[in-house]
Amino acid sequence: MPSIASARYGKDNVRVYKVHRDQETGVQTVTEMTVCCLLEGEIETSYTEADNSVVVATDSIKNTIYIKAKEHPVNPPELYAAYLTQHFIDTYPHITSAHVKVIVHRWTRMTVDGAPHPHSFFRDGQETRNVEATATRGAGITIKSGIVGLLVLKSTGSAFHGFVRDEYTSLPETWDRILSTDVDCSWTWAPFATVAAVVDGVERFDKAWESARAITMKTFALDESASVQNTMYKMSQQILDAAPETAVVGYSLPNKHYFEIDLSWHKGMKNTGKDAEVYAPQSGPNGLIKCEVARS
């Protein structure tokens, strides 16, 4: 007889906006998130026997997401996610694991007449700060932090040569090319026993995010890249050094291609090799390079 191998359910795409108002200065700070929360546990009978007595309604999960955002800080998002996951473990004895994903959307404070505006912001790109947290009964809380959608490009300082050449190869070797990618970078923390352990030293999360972002951009810009693989490894090493409580750093980098356009058909116009100035950005296909770097 068939049986449930695994099951989880919950609420996805819950949009949350929170404003913090500093009554003394009048300065406001805003945070906008998209939250997903999925539950696991002794819920098999809801699938196999139509037994809804084990189901925490997804509408209740949505309401909890809002209530916990009111009761607790939402920054850093790792802390909010930890509070939220632990709530479900503490509240429902038959739930054994709670999984929360938080996507924080960028709102950057405006500068008006040379001064930061107290309550006006702008969206300066589609980059997000992501957190995935899981609380498991008897096993504590695991947290993975990350950066997604940071679009970067450099017009030189990248090469790719010495790769396998055989009957399937048409790509020419190059010692100078455009390099562009959408950065998807994550770092996984050593497990936390309790929410209190997350709270203790909570500044680690913002510091690691700032370091990872700065390392990614600086290394991307300054590295004379022999390959995306080598550059992402250098980035990962530095993040492990900068955030000593992390166990693994991962990157997923699409290689967004910009191809030279041969314009020699038009009056002998030179636009290839050292004469290339006009390129055709490609939407696909693209290379996709991934790696995870762990401590020895």
Number of C-alpha atoms within 10 A of each C-alpha: 2 5 8 10 6 9 13 14 16 20 19 16 14 16 15 16 14 15 12 12 14 11 8 6 8 9 14 15 16 16 16 17 22 16 23 20 28 20 26 19 19 14 23 19 14 13 12 11 8 10 12 12 10 16 17 16 14 16 11 11 21 19 14 16 23 16 12 16 19 11 10 12 14 24 16 17 24 25 22 22 30 28 25 26 25 22 16 24 21 13 9 12 11 16 20 19 22 26 26 25 25 27 22 24 19 19 16 14 18 16 13 10 7 7 8 13 14 17 14 16 16 11 12 11 13 11 19 18 21 24 26 23 27 25 31 20 17 11 14 17 27 20 24 21 23 23 23 19 16 18 14 15 14 14 12 14 17 22 17 16 13 8 10 7 11 7 5 7 9 8 10 9 12 12 12 18 19 17 22 20 22 18 22 20 27 25 28 20 19 15 19 17 14 17 20 13 13 21 15 9 9 15 13 15 19 14 12 21 21 11 15 25 17 14 19 23 15 12 16 24 18 10 14 14 22 16 14 22 14 11 17 25 17 16 25 25 16 16 25 20 11 15 19 13 15 21 17 19 27 21 23 18 21 18 18 22 20 17 15 17 14 16 14 11 8 8 7 9 11 16 16 16 12 8 10 14 11 14 15 10 11 11 9 9 10 12 12 12 14 15 15 15 19 15 11 4
